[in-house]
Amino acid sequence: MEIARALQQVKSSYIREILAAACDKNVISLAGGLPDESTFPIDLMKPMLNSLATMPEVFQYGSTAGYTPLLSFLRDYYQLPDSHQVMVTTGSQQGLDLIARAYIDPGDTVIMEAPSYLGAMQVFGLVQANLVTISQTELGPNLTELERSFVEYKPKMFYAVPDFHNPTGVCWTLETRQKVAQLCQQHEVTFIEDAPYRELRFEGQALPMVSEFCPQHSIVLRSFSKIASPGLRIGVVSGKQSFIEPLIKIKQGADLHSSVPMQALLLGLLQHDDFPAHIESIRSLYKARYETLYSELKQQLPTSCEINAVDGGMFIWVSLPQCDTFELAKQLLATGVAVVPSPVFYPEAESAPAALRLNFTNANQQELIEAVTRLAQGLKSFL
């Protein structure tokens, strides 16, 4: 049986392929966006895990929108406007998929930054969206390009990760957030704000979300994979009711509802008195690892390489002299370090500038030092 034309156009995930190779115990992986397993708050979840045995109702079919006590908690937790609705998804990736399936017809234009999150490009590719990219600066998206693209293409939506962008780690300034919100309202473009890394800030003060400046023109995706556990597979989508109701309809046909026991478990975790301290411990750990990786990169990499400093998140973006980064990544893997080359983050891979995305959350400090030593040696030899 022939697969659908839309799927034929979607490339397999290079990151998943390289992660499979990186499972070798002799390879230090800086490739994936994996949280450290030591941060999983299993002790904080134990009280609710024990309570689940006395809650048979959570093992029954549930509401498509989500477990009602969790939904009520999240409305207050995120201080959502009265006109907004929240729904639980099986990971925030499902939320992105539901948005694409509910709102994008083949040929509809979606604006994205370049580089951008690979998973989003795959989702929009499956619904045959017309992807239009704009360049990124250290302040966020190029606002001149963004406004021009809104006028020229009249897109349905603008997708972005404003807090500690994947893959570059860029965090939008307050002025950029306000301007993007103003442009979305002016041109009737819906802003899709993906915020999986927002809680992972380890320097500076948190900035308002872009959606706070355009609440009637935005949908927000949130994730608990980075601050609780990826295995819970719990994400949250919020926005005005008229935006969320079609997503609920799509989800009903997709999986009926996300796991109710896992939603109850998450609620117990979020209500635990020690959960704020848990978040602080994650930030502290990742800050130390980031500082180690950044310092070693600055010391060991050739001066022709440019290293982006970040204030949070999970990634460092390293710009290189022009070269074949796929071949570089292949050679580095042979020396025992896994990285992700820049072309996988661009819809048009051939237009990608040479760069590497490096993760600092899933290797300890000694492993990070050794990884940079291998990376520097491999780079000097390759370049």
VOPAGU-2260 file (C-alpha; in pm, 1 decimal, decimal comma):
REM VOPAGU-2260
SITE   aa  ch    i         X         Y         Z
SITE  MET   A    0       0,0       0,0       0,0
SITE  GLU   A    1     140,8     339,6     -98,6
SITE  ILE   A    2     184,0     593,0     180,2
SITE  ALA   A    3      16,8     934,1     160,9
SITE  ARG   A    4     183,2    1198,3     -55,2
SITE  ALA   A    5     214,5    1431,9     243,4
SITE  LEU   A    6     415,5    1171,8     434,1
SITE  GLN   A    7     637,8    1101,0     135,4
SITE  GLN   A    8     759,5    1459,6     153,9
SITE  VAL   A    9     857,2    1441,5     522,3
SITE  LYS   A   10    1216,2    1342,6     588,6
SITE  SER   A   11    1303,1    1104,9     869,7
SITE  SER   A   12    1436,9    1268,3    1184,4
SITE  TYR   A   13    1814,9    1295,1    1174,5
SITE  ILE   A   14    1814,9    1358,3    1549,4
SITE  ARG   A   15    1643,0    1025,9    1619,5
SITE  GLU   A   16    1892,5     850,7    1394,5
SITE  ILE   A   17    2194,0    1006,7    1562,1
SITE  LEU   A   18    2051,1     940,7    1909,2
SITE  ALA   A   19    2032,6     573,4    1820,7
SITE  ALA   A   20    2404,0     580,2    1731,8
SITE  ALA   A   21    2478,4     780,2    2046,0
SITE  CYS   A   22    2352,0     497,1    2267,5
SITE  ASP   A   23    2701,9     349,1    2241,7
SITE  LYS   A   24    2851,9     376,4    2592,9
SITE  ASN   A   25    3172,1     515,3    2442,1
SITE  VAL   A   26    2986,8     811,3    2289,0
SITE  ILE   A   27    2918,4    1130,7    2486,1
SITE  SER   A   28    2596,7    1273,9    2347,1
SITE  LEU   A   29    2545,0    1647,9    2312,8
SITE  ALA   A   30    2282,3    1574,9    2048,8
SITE  GLY   A   31    1941,8    1520,1    2208,1
SITE  GLY   A   32    1728,0    1753,7    2415,9
SITE  LEU   A   33    1703,2    1509,3    2703,5
SITE  PRO   A   34    1657,5    1619,0    3065,2
SITE  ASP   A   35    1881,9    1451,1    3319,9
SITE  GLU   A   36    1711,6    1148,1    3475,7
SITE  SER   A   37    1836,9    1252,3    3819,9
SITE  THR   A   38    1597,9    1549,0    3801,3
SITE  PHE   A   39    1285,9    1335,2    3771,1
SITE  PRO   A   40    1089,1    1412,8    4093,0
SITE  ILE   A   41    1000,0    1052,9    4173,3
SITE  ASP   A   42    1007,6    1109,1    4551,1
SITE  LEU   A   43     764,2    1399,8    4516,2
SITE  MET   A   44     532,2    1182,5    4308,8
SITE  LYS   A   45     525,5     891,6    4555,0
SITE  PRO   A   46     235,3    1023,0    4768,1
SITE  MET   A   47      10,1    1052,3    4463,4
SITE  LEU   A   48     137,2     723,9    4319,7
SITE  ASN   A   49      22,8     554,4    4640,0
SITE  SER   A   50    -309,6     740,9    4632,3
SITE  LEU   A   51    -387,8     625,1    4279,7
SITE  ALA   A   52    -463,5     279,2    4417,6
SITE  THR   A   53    -762,2     431,1    4599,4
SITE  MET   A   54    -886,2     633,6    4299,2
SITE  PRO   A   55   -1055,1     384,6    4060,3
SITE  GLU   A   56   -1231,2     672,7    3883,0
SITE  VAL   A   57    -905,0     786,5    3718,7
SITE  PHE   A   58    -872,9     446,8    3548,3
SITE  GLN   A   59   -1204,6     498,6    3366,2
SITE  TYR   A   60   -1250,1     681,7    3034,7
SITE  GLY   A   61   -1213,8    1054,5    3087,8
SITE  SER   A   62   -1293,1    1391,0    2934,4
SITE  THR   A   63   -1114,9    1470,4    2607,7
SITE  ALA   A   64   -1016,4    1816,1    2734,4
SITE  GLY   A   65    -849,0    1667,0    3039,0
SITE  TYR   A   66    -882,4    1562,2    3403,5
SITE  THR   A   67   -1115,3    1823,5    3555,7
SITE  PRO   A   68    -920,9    1883,1    3881,0
SITE  LEU   A   69    -601,3    1935,5    3678,9
SITE  LEU   A   70    -774,6    2173,6    3436,4
SITE  SER   A   71    -906,2    2380,6    3727,8
SITE  PHE   A   72    -562,6    2392,8    3885,5
SITE  LEU   A   73    -393,8    2495,1    3558,6
SITE  ARG   A   74    -636,1    2781,5    3496,7
SITE  ASP   A   75    -524,9    2936,7    3825,2
SITE  TYR   A   76    -161,3    2828,2    3788,8
SITE  TYR   A   77    -129,0    3008,5    3454,0
SITE  GLN   A   78    -369,1    3290,3    3548,7
SITE  LEU   A   79    -565,0    3247,2    3228,2
SITE  PRO   A   80    -828,0    3504,4    3122,3
SITE  ASP   A   81   -1192,1    3404,6    3174,7
SITE  SER   A   82   -1237,0    3382,3    2796,9
SITE  HIS   A   83    -962,1    3119,7    2767,1
SITE  GLN   A   84    -976,3    2743,2    2783,1
SITE  VAL   A   85    -710,3    2486,3    2865,4
SITE  MET   A   86    -677,9    2130,5    2739,9
SITE  VAL   A   87    -435,2    1850,6    2822,4
SITE  THR   A   88    -247,3    1676,1    2542,2
SITE  THR   A   89     -22,2    1373,1    2518,7
SITE  GLY   A   90     289,8    1586,3    2526,4
SITE  SER   A   91     297,4    1938,3    2382,9
SITE  GLN   A   92     399,7    1781,6    2051,0
SITE  GLN   A   93      45,8    1647,0    2020,3
SITE  GLY   A   94     -83,9    1996,9    2084,2
SITE  LEU   A   95     118,1    2124,4    1789,4
SITE  ASP   A   96     -12,5    1839,9    1573,5
SITE  LEU   A   97    -372,9    1916,9    1669,6
SITE  ILE   A   98    -327,6    2285,1    1585,6
SITE  ALA   A   99    -188,1    2198,9    1242,8
SITE  ARG   A  100    -465,1    1948,9    1166,6
SITE  ALA   A  101    -741,3    2179,1    1288,8
SITE  TYR   A  102    -632,0    2497,5    1114,4
SITE  ILE   A  103    -397,0    2433,3     819,8
SITE  ASP   A  104    -519,5    2344,6     472,5
SITE  PRO   A  105    -266,4    2241,6     205,2
SITE  GLY   A  106     -93,1    2555,5      82,2
SITE  ASP   A  107    -175,9    2773,3     384,8
SITE  THR   A  108     123,9    2978,1     492,9
SITE  VAL   A  109     295,3    2932,0     829,0
SITE  ILE   A  110     576,8    3168,2     927,0
SITE  MET   A  111     869,5    3026,1    1124,6
SITE  GLU   A  112    1210,9    3146,0    1227,1
SITE  ALA   A  113    1511,5    2986,5    1058,2
SITE  PRO   A  114    1657,2    2785,5    1218,3
SITE  SER   A  115    1354,0    2635,0    1390,9
SITE  TYR   A  116    1232,9    2335,2    1590,3
SITE  LEU   A  117    1254,3    2021,4    1376,4
SITE  GLY   A  118     936,3    1870,2    1522,7
SITE  ALA   A  119     733,7    2173,7    1418,6
SITE  MET   A  120     865,0    2157,8    1063,1
SITE  GLN   A  121     762,4    1791,7    1046,7
SITE  VAL   A  122     412,3    1861,9    1177,2
SITE  PHE   A  123     350,8    2149,0     936,3
SITE  GLY   A  124     500,7    1943,2     654,8
SITE  LEU   A  125     248,5    1663,3     713,0
SITE  VAL   A  126     -42,3    1903,4     660,3
SITE  GLN   A  127     132,6    2042,5     351,4
SITE  ALA   A  128     169,6    2396,0     482,1
SITE  ASN   A  129     364,8    2654,8     286,2
SITE  LEU   A  130     655,7    2721,9     523,4
SITE  VAL   A  131     801,2    3071,1     499,0
SITE  THR   A  132    1105,0    3141,8     714,4
SITE  ILE   A  133    1252,0    3462,0     852,9
SITE  SER   A  134    1598,6    3508,2     993,7
SITE  GLN   A  135    1678,3    3531,5    1361,9
SITE  THR   A  136    1886,9    3791,2    1546,6
SITE  GLU   A  137    2023,2    3786,3    1900,7
SITE  LEU   A  138    1708,0    3980,2    2002,6
SITE  GLY   A  139    1462,8    3739,5    1839,3
SITE  PRO   A  140    1307,3    3729,9    1490,4
SITE  ASN   A  141    1408,0    3989,3    1232,3
SITE  LEU   A  142    1111,3    4223,2    1275,3
SITE  THR   A  143    1148,6    4389,4     936,5
SITE  GLU   A  144    1135,0    4051,6     762,8
SITE  LEU   A  145     847,0    3942,5     983,4
SITE  GLU   A  146     630,5    4243,1     897,7
SITE  ARG   A  147     713,4    4206,5     528,8
SITE  SER   A  148     616,8    3838,8     534,0
SITE  PHE   A  149     285,7    3918,1     706,8
SITE  VAL   A  150     202,1    4169,1     432,5
SITE  GLU   A  151     321,5    3954,2     141,6
SITE  TYR   A  152     202,5    3606,8     241,4
SITE  LYS   A  153     -94,7    3679,3     469,9
SITE  PRO   A  154     -13,9    3374,4     685,8
SITE  LYS   A  155    -255,2    3194,6     915,0
SITE  MET   A  156      -1,9    3166,6    1194,3
SITE  PHE   A  157     346,3    3248,5    1317,4
SITE  TYR   A  158     511,3    2966,3    1515,0
SITE  ALA   A  159     802,8    3039,9    1747,8
SITE  VAL   A  160     984,4    2947,9    2070,5
SITE  PRO   A  161    1051,4    3287,3    2235,9
SITE  ASP   A  162    1209,5    3152,8    2556,1
SITE  PHE   A  163    1543,9    2977,5    2498,1
SITE  HIS   A  164    1477,2    2888,2    2138,6
SITE  ASN   A  165    1541,3    2540,9    2004,6
SITE  PRO   A  166    1801,1    2517,3    1853,1
SITE  THR   A  167    1981,4    2851,6    1913,9
SITE  GLY   A  168    1897,0    2927,2    2278,2
SITE  VAL   A  169    1797,7    3286,7    2189,0
SITE  CYS   A  170    1554,0    3452,9    2431,0
SITE  TRP   A  171    1344,4    3732,8    2282,8
SITE  THR   A  172    1372,6    4078,3    2437,0
SITE  LEU   A  173    1070,7    4253,0    2589,0
SITE  GLU   A  174    1059,5    4498,2    2298,5
SITE  THR   A  175    1059,8    4214,4    2045,0
SITE  ARG   A  176     776,9    4036,8    2228,3
SITE  GLN   A  177     564,9    4350,7    2229,3
SITE  LYS   A  178     632,2    4424,0    1862,0
SITE  VAL   A  179     552,4    4066,4    1751,4
SITE  ALA   A  180     225,4    4079,5    1945,6
SITE  GLN   A  181     137,6    4413,3    1786,5
SITE  LEU   A  182     210,2    4281,4    1436,1
SITE  CYS   A  183       0,2    3968,3    1494,1
SITE  GLN   A  184    -295,2    4178,5    1605,1
SITE  GLN   A  185    -252,3    4429,1    1323,2
SITE  HIS   A  186    -234,3    4164,0    1050,4
SITE  GLU   A  187    -475,4    3909,8    1203,9
SITE  VAL   A  188    -209,7    3641,0    1238,1
SITE  THR   A  189    -237,4    3383,8    1517,3
SITE  PHE   A  190      79,5    3348,6    1722,2
SITE  ILE   A  191     166,0    2991,2    1826,0
SITE  GLU   A  192     384,8    3030,6    2134,1
SITE  ASP   A  193     578,1    2713,8    2217,1
SITE  ALA   A  194     716,6    2737,8    2571,3
SITE  PRO   A  195     878,7    2407,0    2673,8
SITE  TYR   A  196    1191,0    2570,3    2819,6
SITE  ARG   A  197    1044,1    2876,5    2989,8
SITE  GLU   A  198    1089,5    2738,2    3343,9
SITE  LEU   A  199    1456,4    2656,7    3276,0
SITE  ARG   A  200    1584,2    3015,7    3316,6
SITE  PHE   A  201    1898,6    3023,6    3530,5
SITE  GLU   A  202    2005,4    3387,0    3471,1
SITE  GLY   A  203    1806,1    3712,0    3477,3
SITE  GLN   A  204    1439,1    3783,5    3528,3
SITE  ALA   A  205    1155,1    3610,3    3347,2
SITE  LEU   A  206     989,3    3820,8    3076,9
SITE  PRO   A  207     616,4    3826,3    2998,2
SITE  MET   A  208     503,0    3573,8    2742,5
SITE  VAL   A  209     430,2    3711,9    2395,6
SITE  SER   A  210      75,5    3581,7    2428,4
SITE  GLU   A  211      18,3    3813,2    2725,5
SITE  PHE   A  212      36,4    4105,3    2481,8
SITE  CYS   A  213    -201,1    3945,4    2225,9
SITE  PRO   A  214    -423,8    3704,2    2422,8
SITE  GLN   A  215    -697,3    3698,8    2157,9
SITE  HIS   A  216    -450,3    3623,3    1877,6
SITE  SER   A  217    -243,5    3342,8    2030,6
SITE  ILE   A  218    -234,2    2977,7    2129,9
SITE  VAL   A  219      17,7    2863,4    2392,8
SITE  LEU   A  220     186,2    2523,1    2410,9
SITE  ARG   A  221     339,2    2420,6    2743,7
SITE  SER   A  222     524,4    2104,7    2844,6
SITE  PHE   A  223     601,2    1918,6    3165,1
SITE  SER   A  224     866,2    1700,1    3001,6
SITE  LYS   A  225    1154,6    1924,7    3104,7
SITE  ILE   A  226    1046,7    1998,9    3463,5
SITE  ALA   A  227     875,8    1671,4    3557,9
SITE  SER   A  228     935,0    1377,7    3323,7
SITE  PRO   A  229     910,5    1317,6    2947,9
SITE  GLY   A  230     758,7     976,2    3019,4
SITE  LEU   A  231     447,3    1134,0    3170,7
SITE  ARG   A  232     365,5    1260,7    2818,6
SITE  ILE   A  233     163,8    1555,3    2948,3
SITE  GLY   A  234     142,4    1886,9    2766,9
SITE  VAL   A  235    -103,9    2173,7    2785,0
SITE  VAL   A  236    -259,9    2393,9    2517,1
SITE  SER   A  237    -439,9    2715,3    2606,1
SITE  GLY   A  238    -609,9    2997,8    2420,4
SITE  LYS   A  239    -948,2    3157,7    2373,8
SITE  GLN   A  240   -1234,3    2909,3    2373,0
SITE  SER   A  241   -1305,7    2939,5    2000,3
SITE  PHE   A  242    -942,7    2840,2    1930,1
SITE  ILE   A  243    -940,6    2538,2    2163,9
SITE  GLU   A  244   -1276,5    2376,8    2085,3
SITE  PRO   A  245   -1169,6    2256,6    1736,6
SITE  LEU   A  246    -858,6    2101,1    1892,0
SITE  ILE   A  247   -1073,5    1904,7    2135,5
SITE  LYS   A  248   -1278,3    1775,8    1842,2
SITE  ILE   A  249    -962,8    1658,8    1660,6
SITE  LYS   A  250    -817,2    1501,6    1975,0
SITE  GLN   A  251   -1137,4    1307,6    2037,2
SITE  GLY   A  252   -1085,1    1131,2    1707,0
SITE  ALA   A  253    -712,0    1088,1    1768,0
SITE  ASP   A  254    -693,1     927,3    2112,9
SITE  LEU   A  255   -1018,0    1004,8    2304,5
SITE  HIS   A  256    -812,6    1154,2    2589,7
SITE  SER   A  257    -464,4    1156,6    2742,5
SITE  SER   A  258    -384,1     918,4    3028,4
SITE  VAL   A  259    -599,9    1016,2    3326,8
SITE  PRO   A  260    -377,5     847,4    3591,2
SITE  MET   A  261     -78,6    1042,8    3458,2
SITE  GLN   A  262    -278,6    1365,2    3474,9
SITE  ALA   A  263    -373,7    1292,1    3835,4
SITE  LEU   A  264     -10,0    1212,4    3911,6
SITE  LEU   A  265      99,6    1543,2    3759,5
SITE  LEU   A  266    -158,5    1733,8    3963,5
SITE  GLY   A  267     -24,3    1578,6    4283,7
SITE  LEU   A  268     326,9    1679,3    4182,6
SITE  LEU   A  269     232,6    2039,3    4101,4
SITE  GLN   A  270      51,2    2072,0    4435,8
SITE  HIS   A  271     343,2    1929,6    4636,2
SITE  ASP   A  272     495,1    2184,8    4874,8
SITE  ASP   A  273     845,0    2099,0    4754,5
SITE  PHE   A  274     777,2    2138,1    4381,7
SITE  PRO   A  275     912,8    2498,2    4365,8
SITE  ALA   A  276    1236,7    2379,4    4530,2
SITE  HIS   A  277    1252,0    2099,2    4273,9
SITE  ILE   A  278    1241,5    2354,6    3991,1
SITE  GLU   A  279    1520,3    2553,9    4155,0
SITE  SER   A  280    1736,3    2243,0    4183,6
SITE  ILE   A  281    1696,0    2176,2    3809,4
SITE  ARG   A  282    1795,4    2533,5    3728,8
SITE  SER   A  283    2100,2    2511,1    3951,9
SITE  LEU   A  284    2216,5    2183,3    3798,2
SITE  TYR   A  285    2168,8    2302,0    3439,7
SITE  LYS   A  286    2336,4    2636,0    3510,8
SITE  ALA   A  287    2649,1    2456,4    3635,4
SITE  ARG   A  288    2653,9    2229,5    3330,4
SITE  TYR   A  289    2596,5    2519,4    3092,8
SITE  GLU   A  290    2881,0    2717,0    3247,8
SITE  THR   A  291    3112,2    2417,8    3212,4
SITE  LEU   A  292    3024,4    2359,8    2848,4
SITE  TYR   A  293    3036,9    2727,5    2755,2
SITE  SER   A  294    3370,8    2781,8    2929,8
SITE  GLU   A  295    3530,3    2477,0    2768,3
SITE  LEU   A  296    3401,5    2574,7    2424,1
SITE  LYS   A  297    3546,9    2924,7    2460,5
SITE  GLN   A  298    3882,0    2782,8    2570,1
SITE  GLN   A  299    3918,2    2493,1    2329,0
SITE  LEU   A  300    3737,7    2573,9    2004,4
SITE  PRO   A  301    3913,5    2757,0    1719,5
SITE  THR   A  302    3867,5    3135,4    1723,7
SITE  SER   A  303    3680,9    3106,6    1393,3
SITE  CYS   A  304    3388,1    2951,3    1582,9
SITE  GLU   A  305    3119,3    3173,0    1738,9
SITE  ILE   A  306    2949,6    3050,2    2057,5
SITE  ASN   A  307    2607,9    3183,5    2162,3
SITE  ALA   A  308    2576,5    3258,8    2534,6
SITE  VAL   A  309    2234,3    3173,9    2681,8
SITE  ASP   A  310    2041,4    3248,8    3002,8
SITE  GLY   A  311    1852,1    2920,4    3019,8
SITE  GLY   A  312    1709,7    2631,7    2824,5
SITE  MET   A  313    1902,9    2326,7    2708,5
SITE  PHE   A  314    2115,8    2425,3    2409,2
SITE  ILE   A  315    2419,2    2617,8    2287,3
SITE  TRP   A  316    2448,0    2709,5    1918,4
SITE  VAL   A  317    2799,8    2711,9    1774,6
SITE  SER   A  318    2852,2    2885,8    1439,0
SITE  LEU   A  319    3134,4    2745,9    1225,4
SITE  PRO   A  320    3330,3    2842,6     914,3
SITE  GLN   A  321    3137,1    2716,4     611,3
SITE  CYS   A  322    3170,7    2338,4     584,3
SITE  ASP   A  323    2973,1    2017,9     537,6
SITE  THR   A  324    2826,7    1986,1     886,8
SITE  PHE   A  325    2667,3    1646,7     815,2
SITE  GLU   A  326    3008,8    1504,9     732,0
SITE  LEU   A  327    3156,1    1681,7    1034,6
SITE  ALA   A  328    2892,6    1529,3    1263,9
SITE  LYS   A  329    2964,4    1186,3    1116,0
SITE  GLN   A  330    3337,4    1221,3    1183,5
SITE  LEU   A  331    3278,3    1355,7    1534,3
SITE  LEU   A  332    3055,0    1057,9    1611,7
SITE  ALA   A  333    3342,7     831,1    1513,6
SITE  THR   A  334    3559,9    1009,7    1773,8
SITE  GLY   A  335    3299,3     957,0    2046,2
SITE  VAL   A  336    3091,5    1274,3    2057,8
SITE  ALA   A  337    2741,7    1320,3    1913,4
SITE  VAL   A  338    2620,5    1660,6    1790,1
SITE  VAL   A  339    2339,5    1786,8    1565,7
SITE  PRO   A  340    2434,8    1973,7    1244,5
SITE  SER   A  341    2248,4    2292,6    1152,7
SITE  PRO   A  342    2076,4    2186,6     824,4
SITE  VAL   A  343    1821,1    1971,2    1008,3
SITE  PHE   A  344    1672,4    2289,3    1154,8
SITE  TYR   A  345    1603,0    2454,0     817,9
SITE  PRO   A  346    1319,7    2368,6     574,1
SITE  GLU   A  347    1570,1    2428,0     294,3
SITE  ALA   A  348    1876,8    2245,2     426,1
SITE  GLU   A  349    2107,3    2368,9     151,6
SITE  SER   A  350    2060,5    2730,1     268,3
SITE  ALA   A  351    2168,6    2658,2     626,2
SITE  PRO   A  352    2481,6    2830,8     757,4
SITE  ALA   A  353    2735,5    2594,4     915,4
SITE  ALA   A  354    2661,5    2542,7    1285,4
SITE  LEU   A  355    2611,4    2278,3    1552,8
SITE  ARG   A  356    2349,5    2247,2    1825,2
SITE  LEU   A  357    2494,7    2124,1    2154,5
SITE  ASN   A  358    2291,6    2003,9    2453,2
SITE  PHE   A  359    2426,9    2054,7    2806,9
SITE  THR   A  360    2156,4    1898,1    3025,4
SITE  ASN   A  361    2215,0    1524,6    2985,3
SITE  ALA   A  362    2589,9    1487,4    3044,5
SITE  ASN   A  363    2775,8    1552,6    3369,1
SITE  GLN   A  364    3049,0    1811,6    3396,0
SITE  GLN   A  365    3337,2    1568,9    3343,6
SITE  GLU   A  366    3164,6    1426,4    3037,1
SITE  LEU   A  367    3109,0    1776,9    2902,2
SITE  ILE   A  368    3478,8    1862,0    2938,0
SITE  GLU   A  369    3579,6    1541,9    2760,9
SITE  ALA   A  370    3317,4    1597,5    2491,0
SITE  VAL   A  371    3454,8    1943,8    2413,1
SITE  THR   A  372    3808,9    1805,9    2396,6
SITE  ARG   A  373    3695,4    1549,0    2138,4
SITE  LEU   A  374    3490,9    1813,2    1957,6
SITE  ALA   A  375    3781,2    2060,3    1942,8
SITE  GLN   A  376    4023,7    1798,4    1815,1
SITE  GLY   A  377    3774,8    1681,5    1554,4
SITE  LEU   A  378    3696,3    2037,0    1442,9
SITE  LYS   A  379    4061,4    2135,3    1405,0
SITE  SER   A  380    4125,2    1826,5    1199,2
SITE  PHE   A  381    3812,5    1872,5     984,8
SITE  LEU   A  382    3846,9    2246,5     923,6
